[in-house]
Amino acid sequence: MVSADEVAKLCYERFSQLPRRGKPEPGREWTLLAAVLQITLAMEVVSLGTGTKCIGQTAMSPTGDVLNDSHAEVIARRGCIRYLIQELHGAVSGRGSSVFCAADERGKWKLRPRVSFLLFTSHTPCGDASIIPMTDSQPQPCPPVTSVKGHEQTDGGGDLKRKAEESGEERISKQPHLEETAETKEEDRGDTEQRGSLNFNKTLETSSQTNIHRTGAKCVPGGPADPLQPGVGYHSPGVLRVKPGRGEPTLSLSCSDKMARWGVLGFQGALLSHYLQEALYFSTMVVGKCPYDQEVMQRALVTRCACVSDLPAGFAVRPPELLQATLEFPFSQAQTELQHQAGQGRISPCGAAISWCNVAEQPLDVTANGYKHGVTKKALGTAKARSLLCKSELFHSFLSLVSATDPSALPDSLRKAELQTYWDYKQASQSYQQAWQQLRSQAFPLWPRSDRNLLLFH
């Protein structure tokens, strides 16, 4: 039996051991933390991420060189992909791997016996999992997002949401930024833009006897909208949501939605599915001390996909065990508000995202606004500016794995001469695409389709 507090303690200790760069300023900035742990005879953190940001759709790059989604859970999962690619390198080269052993199918690998993975997140995931009954005055996981000068929110509750956090665009902050840029293009996610959320919660409590924590994530187009009624009638539960931004919308689905998808498709993604006989699933998900509701977590991460059927071989509905720890992340918003002192300026989310993973080369990657932290405007568009977690970098790491594989040992799906672009390689992962089609048609028909023009890079 996994100890939720032991998991949380390991993750917080791993974070404390990282260099200062990219961490929140104590007492003034806060962030969220997530991690992937590998479980064998013991537990080990193999990937850790922090972050609260998401870039707007106009900042997305057709060359895959921008990190679109910097929420902690997404950072941790993408760092784990780097770790898995390294392990597959060892497997295909004959050096060996502590994670994978040869599977039955040609060119395929599977987890070694008694190896499993666990996901930890310091706060309930943004989106559906954060629409929970309000039992105290803790900050809500996904409070409303503020507007940016010259921009208006497009959802029906925009006016109410803006009033809830007036002056949200004002910042007294040392947030990392791109030098020489006049404005940032990264979007503050509504679920983490929590300034003033304590007062906002108190306002909600006086409006109805039964209230919920609200999410800033917006319902995807074409489906039910939020009724915006007082109390529990404010949100439509169980629907897909996109992460909100400051000013312009994003195209990133909420972490609740992404994590629900991982429970059917696995967290390895389409590219690594070429090499794996079976998808990789999190056996357990642990949430740190924060507003939490077991039934809501079950609904958001498990129930929505529970009836998906007719999946191809290697895929299954594999819901994780859901646990909560009693230990709170020291850099949570609630802890930051407790430590805040007069003269420190406005409390705000940290602008940087940190990724650490257990790889031999460049384990640490600190980003801001979708690019390497601290790069100048002149460096944009060069390899120097790219996060090691962006699509382009992960694709090139995958291609390096393909090159390191003996041609006679290549998986059948990679034996097509016409594979060139990132899109080509993802589409050629046929079993993964078939599973995704079943999940989309049966559970998530409104899941927005990716713009192919953003995926045609080499």
Phi and psi in degrees as a GROMACS rama.xvg file:
@    title "Ramachandran Plot"
@    xaxis  label "Phi"
@    yaxis  label "Psi"
@TYPE xy
-75.0019  134.755  VAL-2
-90.3311  115.137  SER-3
-60.4985  -39.6804  ALA-4
-68.8633  -34.9541  ASP-5
-65.3282  -39.1012  GLU-6
-61.6043  -50.0648  VAL-7
-59.7323  -43.7232  ALA-8
-61.0658  -44.2742  LYS-9
-59.1073  -42.9106  LEU-10
-68.4444  -42.8958  CYS-11
-66.2797  -37.1096  TYR-12
-67.054  -40.3656  GLU-13
-62.5537  -40.4603  ARG-14
-63.4629  -42.0151  PHE-15
-65.177  -23.3979  SER-16
-82.9668  -10.4861  GLN-17
-75.6786  156.639  LEU-18
-60.5809  163.793  PRO-19
-66.793  -26.6378  ARG-20
-58.4765  126.073  ARG-21
88.3652  -6.61428  GLY-22
-81.2422  156.749  LYS-23
-66.167  152.476  PRO-24
-76.1742  119.586  GLU-25
-55.9125  134.551  PRO-26
81.363  -7.2034  GLY-27
-130.874  -32.6007  ARG-28
-118.901  149.788  GLU-29
-133.007  166.206  TRP-30
-154.3  176.789  THR-31
-112.861  151.587  LEU-32
-127.948  142.224  LEU-33
-141.554  158.236  ALA-34
-154.993  152.244  ALA-35
-108.279  127.923  VAL-36
-112.475  138.64  LEU-37
-97.0511  130.5  GLN-38
-112.836  121.325  ILE-39
-125.27  -115.092  THR-40
-76.7694  -22.3896  LEU-41
-134.402  175.453  ALA-42
-104.853  140.838  MET-43
-141.696  131.731  GLU-44
-74.1148  120.816  VAL-45
-108.077  -14.6115  VAL-46
-155.099  137.786  SER-47
-136.224  142.247  LEU-48
-142.366  147.516  GLY-49
-126.478  157.144  THR-50
152.715  155.553  GLY-51
-139.9  11.0718  THR-52
-114.986  164.842  LYS-53
-155.679  129.231  CYS-54
-77.6828  154.724  ILE-55
-75.7102  164.029  GLY-56
-64.437  -30.1822  GLN-57
-73.3247  -15.6596  THR-58
-90.8061  -4.21191  ALA-59
-68.6732  146.153  MET-60
-111.705  135.376  SER-61
-72.9331  -8.01644  PRO-62
-101.677  3.69927  THR-63
69.5695  19.5172  GLY-64
-97.5252  7.65654  ASP-65
-114.663  138.185  VAL-66
-83.3373  106.894  LEU-67
-70.7036  -43.9165  ASN-68
-120.996  114.452  ASP-69
-112.375  28.4133  SER-70
-68.1985  147.147  HIS-71
-55.1958  -43.2684  ALA-72
-62.9356  -37.7248  GLU-73
-71.2977  -40.788  VAL-74
-60.6916  -44.8428  ILE-75
-63.4307  -41.8598  ALA-76
-67.0015  -41.2654  ARG-77
-68.7894  -35.2444  ARG-78
-63.7446  -35.5229  GLY-79
-65.867  -33.2291  CYS-80
-60.5798  -41.2667  ILE-81
-59.463  -43.256  ARG-82
-63.4823  -43.3416  TYR-83
-66.9227  -36.9097  LEU-84
-62.2  -42.139  ILE-85
-60.8987  -42.6759  GLN-86
-65.751  -38.8541  GLU-87
-67.2537  -34.0654  LEU-88
-56.3568  -46.7889  HIS-89
-62.9768  -37.5518  GLY-90
-67.4071  -48.8947  ALA-91
-73.1195  -23.8671  VAL-92
-87.4431  -8.81221  SER-93
90.8797  -4.15223  GLY-94
-71.3549  -22.8822  ARG-95
98.4873  162.229  GLY-96
-144.59  139.884  SER-97
-80.127  -8.3837  SER-98
-105.38  -43.8921  VAL-99
-113.855  149.977  PHE-100
-134.099  163.553  CYS-101
-63.7045  139.329  ALA-102
-101.11  -177.709  ALA-103
-71.2299  -40.7527  ASP-104
-75.6677  147.959  GLU-105
-59.6937  129.238  ARG-106
76.4178  4.96754  GLY-107
-105.524  153.475  LYS-108
-129.731  160.172  TRP-109
-142.216  165.183  LYS-110
-65.1669  141.817  LEU-111
-64.7595  153.794  ARG-112
-56.0267  142.215  PRO-113
65.672  22.5365  ARG-114
-108.161  128.326  VAL-115
-144.244  171.125  SER-116
-128.815  146.495  PHE-117
-128.835  143.709  LEU-118
-110.851  129.354  LEU-119
-113.539  139.919  PHE-120
-138.825  137.498  THR-121
-74.0346  -12.8204  SER-122
-143.677  155.384  HIS-123
-54.2504  141.052  THR-124
-62.0518  146.439  PRO-125
-65.1913  156.25  CYS-126
94.6501  -140.087  GLY-127
-60.8163  -35.5708  ASP-128
-68.5587  -13.5771  ALA-129
-98.5634  -0.129699  SER-130
-87.1634  82.6655  ILE-131
-125.614  155.412  ILE-132
-57.5138  141.077  PRO-133
-91.1733  116.545  MET-134
-115.958  -8.153  THR-135
-156.672  -170.114  ASP-136
-103.527  24.7956  SER-137
-67.0219  154.013  GLN-138
-57.9528  140.732  PRO-139
-77.1636  148.61  GLN-140
-62.1269  -35.8488  PRO-141
-134.454  70.6378  CYS-142
-72.0541  170.421  PRO-143
-63.7198  152.785  PRO-144
-95.8181  145.998  VAL-145
-88.8814  164.817  THR-146
-89.5018  162.148  SER-147
-107.995  147.361  VAL-148
-51.1286  129.26  LYS-149
86.3681  -2.63682  GLY-150
-126.085  146.271  HIS-151
-120.708  146.363  GLU-152
-74.5184  149.097  GLN-153
-100.235  -9.79756  THR-154
-82.5248  164.64  ASP-155
-63.826  -21.2468  GLY-156
-100.414  20.9203  GLY-157
-57.4548  -46.6139  GLY-158
-63.2254  -46.3206  ASP-159
-60.6938  -41.7373  LEU-160
-67.8888  -38.8771  LYS-161
-66.2744  -39.9329  ARG-162
-65.2623  -29.7788  LYS-163
-65.8691  -26.5003  ALA-164
-135.777  66.2384  GLU-165
-61.138  150.4  GLU-166
62.3021  24.3345  SER-167
-64.7519  -23.6372  GLY-168
-78.5971  -11.7998  GLU-169
-78.9451  133.864  GLU-170
-135.045  131.542  ARG-171
-112.496  97.1887  ILE-172
-148.762  153.07  SER-173
-107.066  35.1609  LYS-174
-63.0352  139.457  GLN-175
-57.3049  143.618  PRO-176
-147.667  166.052  HIS-177
-82.1921  121.887  LEU-178
-59.0704  143.365  GLU-179
71.0378  7.15715  GLU-180
-93.7355  136.916  THR-181
-74.7725  -29.2604  ALA-182
-150.594  154.812  GLU-183
-84.9926  151.996  THR-184
-106.545  -2.44474  LYS-185
-84.7061  143.559  GLU-186
-97.9124  133.164  GLU-187
-72.5179  130.517  ASP-188
-80.2175  135.864  ARG-189
-59.8893  -31.3993  GLY-190
-73.5642  -10.8034  ASP-191
-123.366  -2.98625  THR-192
-84.2013  81.8786  GLU-193
-103.993  12.1364  GLN-194
-58.258  129.558  ARG-195
79.0204  8.69513  GLY-196
-70.4991  -27.2726  SER-197
-63.926  -45.5405  LEU-198
-64.9001  -36.708  ASN-199
-64.2193  -41.1194  PHE-200
-61.0728  -41.5992  ASN-201
-63.2845  -37.0926  LYS-202
-62.4411  -42.6332  THR-203
-61.8412  -39.8926  LEU-204
-64.4245  -28.1378  GLU-205
-82.9783  -12.3466  THR-206
-88.4058  -17.8123  SER-207
-162.49  150.977  SER-208
-68.7776  -34.1295  GLN-209
-115.225  119.56  THR-210
-128.461  167.347  ASN-211
-128.905  154.874  ILE-212
-70.743  134.975  HIS-213
-97.2661  155.34  ARG-214
-110.977  144.193  THR-215
-84.6644  -9.0652  GLY-216
-67.9015  135.495  ALA-217
-97.7691  144.554  LYS-218
-59.5406  140.097  CYS-219
-65.9518  150.717  VAL-220
-61.9649  148.145  PRO-221
92.8179  -5.6622  GLY-222
-120.681  -166.916  GLY-223
-60.5636  142.491  PRO-224
-99.0935  163.019  ALA-225
-70.4636  129.617  ASP-226
-65.9694  -25.6642  PRO-227
62.5893  29.1454  LEU-228
-83.4543  161.477  GLN-229
-61.3004  153.046  PRO-230
62.7667  -136.613  GLY-231
-67.4567  -12.288  VAL-232
-86.7219  7.27594  GLY-233
-71.3354  -41.6913  TYR-234
-111.05  156.641  HIS-235
-93.3832  112.461  SER-236
-76.3926  153.497  PRO-237
83.5986  3.66466  GLY-238
-99.49  157.595  VAL-239
-67.9958  144.284  LEU-240
-138.674  148.849  ARG-241
-103.46  147.306  VAL-242
-66.6821  135.122  LYS-243
-80.5443  163.59  PRO-244
-131.576  175.436  GLY-245
-93.4988  108.47  ARG-246
97.3114  -77.305  GLY-247
-103.85  153.19  GLU-248
-73.5658  162.129  PRO-249
-107.412  170.186  THR-250
-111.801  10.7885  LEU-251
-89.634  128.033  SER-252
-70.3046  153.95  LEU-253
-61.5359  158.966  SER-254
-64.6848  -32.99  CYS-255
-57.7365  -44.1368  SER-256
-68.4327  -43.0564  ASP-257
-64.589  -40.5417  LYS-258
-69.429  -34.6668  MET-259
-63.0507  -39.8256  ALA-260
-64.3948  -39.2254  ARG-261
-60.9594  -26.5203  TRP-262
-71.8786  -8.39593  GLY-263
-118.238  -46.5057  VAL-264
-88.5979  -13.7336  LEU-265
86.4012  166.882  GLY-266
-100.109  3.57974  PHE-267
-79.0607  -20.041  GLN-268
81.8686  174.731  GLY-269
-69.4654  -40.1833  ALA-270
-64.719  -50.55  LEU-271
-69.811  -18.2628  LEU-272
-63.0468  -23.298  SER-273
-55.6931  -38.0381  HIS-274
-95.9835  -8.56571  TYR-275
-110.839  132.157  LEU-276
-73.1124  -29.612  GLN-277
-133.531  146.379  GLU-278
-63.8185  157.702  ALA-279
-102.599  127.303  LEU-280
-121.452  149.776  TYR-281
-78.091  122.997  PHE-282
-72.1776  -28.4532  SER-283
-145.27  145.948  THR-284
-123.723  126.629  MET-285
-115.177  133.263  VAL-286
-111.819  137.929  VAL-287
-71.7056  -178.96  GLY-288
-68.3515  121.895  LYS-289
-176.304  174.235  CYS-290
-56.2253  128.944  PRO-291
-153.291  143.993  TYR-292
-142.873  121.43  ASP-293
-63.1711  -41.6269  GLN-294
-64.8447  -39.8287  GLU-295
-67.6924  -41.6794  VAL-296
-60.5474  -42.4333  MET-297
-61.2962  -44.0869  GLN-298
-61.7319  -47.361  ARG-299
-71.116  -40.2862  ALA-300
-101.737  -19.3355  LEU-301
-122.085  -58.332  VAL-302
-59.2041  -38.5973  THR-303
-60.305  -26.6282  ARG-304
-112.757  5.5797  CYS-305
-63.3263  -27.8003  ALA-306
-100.909  9.65578  CYS-307
-65.6493  132.735  VAL-308
-135.377  -179.376  SER-309
58.2313  40.0984  ASP-310
-83.0286  148.827  LEU-311
-68.3507  165.81  PRO-312
-56.9246  138.166  ALA-313
96.8102  -8.62291  GLY-314
-124.575  148.467  PHE-315
-159.923  164.3  ALA-316
-80.29  109.697  VAL-317
-124.962  75.447  ARG-318
-66.0296  139.816  PRO-319
-81.4882  159.235  PRO-320
-72.2672  135.912  GLU-321
-108.108  122.94  LEU-322
-131.13  156.185  LEU-323
-125.297  138.302  GLN-324
-89.2507  164.045  ALA-325
-98.9597  0.175754  THR-326
-98.8065  131.089  LEU-327
-97.607  144.331  GLU-328
-65.4786  127.777  PHE-329
-60.4614  -22.4007  PRO-330
-106.574  24.4094  PHE-331
-67.9128  166.184  SER-332
-65.5549  -40.1775  GLN-333
-61.4356  -43.5912  ALA-334
-67.9788  -36.6801  GLN-335
-64.1536  -39.7753  THR-336
-65.8793  -34.6438  GLU-337
-67.8744  -34.0207  LEU-338
-89.5127  -8.75735  GLN-339
-64.6986  137.878  HIS-340
-121.29  151.915  GLN-341
-57.1414  139.507  ALA-342
92.5966  -6.18815  GLY-343
-82.5728  -11.2953  GLN-344
90.0267  179.532  GLY-345
-65.5127  137.278  ARG-346
-70.4893  134.339  ILE-347
-151.067  159.794  SER-348
-69.5869  144.266  PRO-349
-65.0701  137.488  CYS-350
-82.4024  -8.90647  GLY-351
-97.9152  157.704  ALA-352
-122.768  132.574  ALA-353
-110.684  134.319  ILE-354
-123.99  129.135  SER-355
-129.082  134.755  TRP-356
-141.495  159.418  CYS-357
-83.3107  69.8381  ASN-358
-122.894  157.927  VAL-359
-72.0584  -36.5384  ALA-360
-112.581  128.869  GLU-361
49.6381  63.0048  GLN-362
-68.8426  -23.0901  PRO-363
-104.354  134.854  LEU-364
-141.065  114.19  ASP-365
-112.373  127.342  VAL-366
-127.917  161.174  THR-367
-149.456  136.615  ALA-368
59.7938  26.3303  ASN-369
87.6709  -1.81752  GLY-370
-124.539  169.669  TYR-371
-52.5598  136.636  LYS-372
-63.0164  128.54  HIS-373
90.7965  0.00803135  GLY-374
-72.87  151.593  VAL-375
-87.1414  163.567  THR-376
-59.1619  -34.1465  LYS-377
-64.9542  -25.26  LYS-378
-85.5351  -9.50297  ALA-379
-60.9164  139.518  LEU-380
90.5453  -3.89721  GLY-381
-107.637  165.527  THR-382
-62.1734  -28.239  ALA-383
-61.7127  -28.4055  LYS-384
-90.0382  -11.587  ALA-385
-80.4593  136.382  ARG-386
-69.2405  146.327  SER-387
-70.1327  -8.31718  LEU-388
-101.774  -4.90824  LEU-389
-68.3529  162.456  CYS-390
-54.7229  -44.5403  LYS-391
-60.4326  -45.9352  SER-392
-67.9618  -42.5522  GLU-393
-66.2621  -35.1144  LEU-394
-64.7271  -43.8027  PHE-395
-66.6186  -34.4947  HIS-396
-64.2742  -39.7509  SER-397
-65.9251  -42.6132  PHE-398
-63.013  -33.1249  LEU-399
-64.4767  -37.7079  SER-400
-64.3884  -42.1358  LEU-401
-62.4225  -42.5009  VAL-402
-65.4127  -31.359  SER-403
-79.852  -9.85396  ALA-404
-86.5933  128.915  THR-405
-57.3004  132.785  ASP-406
-52.2712  -33.635  PRO-407
-72.8142  -15.3415  SER-408
-107.91  9.85158  ALA-409
-69.2748  141.498  LEU-410
-60.1052  149.199  PRO-411
-56.0102  -35.5408  ASP-412
-68.4819  -14.0442  SER-413
-104.741  14.1571  LEU-414
-97.6334  23.093  ARG-415
-101.456  125.111  LYS-416
-67.5614  -24.1222  ALA-417
-81.7568  -0.449994  GLU-418
-70.7775  120  LEU-419
-133.245  -53.9385  GLN-420
-92.5967  167.861  THR-421
-55.5761  -43.2509  TYR-422
-59.1813  -44.2068  TRP-423
-57.6331  -48.5526  ASP-424
-66.8917  -36.3171  TYR-425
-67.6093  -44.2803  LYS-426
-67.7914  -29.2293  GLN-427
-72.4159  -12.3421  ALA-428
-81.5416  76.4868  SER-429
-65.0192  -42.1932  GLN-430
-63.1574  -41.5187  SER-431
-61.2525  -45.473  TYR-432
-65.2037  -35.4945  GLN-433
-65.9366  -42.3219  GLN-434
-63.8578  -41.1353  ALA-435
-63.2788  -39.1888  TRP-436
-64.4131  -40.9221  GLN-437
-64.7215  -43.674  GLN-438
-63.8427  -44.5258  LEU-439
-62.5926  -46.4937  ARG-440
-70.4885  -33.9191  SER-441
-92.2662  -30.7533  GLN-442
-122.572  -37.2272  ALA-443
-128.741  58.9979  PHE-444
-63.9114  -20.7942  PRO-445
-93.6383  3.84225  LEU-446
-60.5583  120.513  TRP-447
-61.0818  140.592  PRO-448
-83.4846  142.712  ARG-449
-67.0357  145.749  SER-450
-74.49  113.166  ASP-451
-57.7021  -32.2559  ARG-452
-64.3194  -17.1389  ASN-453
-91.026  1.90144  LEU-454
-125.541  13.3222  LEU-455
-97.7763  21.3014  LEU-456
-83.8447  162.782  PHE-457
